[in-house]
């Protein structure tokens, strides 16, 4: 049987990896949102200039 210390280390690593993935996902989603907002703004400007 694994010691409690080993289990805690394993759980800590899993949590850290999960947080890193979450942070990366948040960054990608923010980039996508920004891109969509820019595209929408361009469409509005193009309509105004026509």
N, C-alpha and C positions, 0 to 999 in steps of 0.2 A: 504494500500500500504506500502511496506517495505521502510525503509529509505535507503538513498544512502550508509550510513555507514554500515548497515547490508548487503547490496548487495556486497559491497567491501570486507567485511570479508568473505562472502561466496565464492566469486571469488578467493580470496587469498588462502583459504583452498583447493579449487579445483586445483589451479595452483601448490601448494606445493605437493599435492598428485600425480599429474601428473609428477612433476619433480622427486619425489622419485621413481616412477615406471620406469621412463626413466633411472635413475641412476642404478637401479637394473637390468634392461634389458641390459644395456651396460656392466655391470659386468658379467652377464651370457653369453652374446655373446663373450666377451673376453675369458672367460674360455673355451667355446666351440672351439673357434679359436685356442687357445693354445693346446688343446687336439688333434685337427685335425693335427696341425703342428707336434706334437710329434709322432703321429701315422705315418704320412708320412715320417718323419725322420727315424723311426724304419724300415719301409719298405725299404727305400733306403739302410740303413746299412745292413739289412738282405740280400739284393741282392748283395751287395759288398762282403759279406763273403761267398757266395755260389760259 
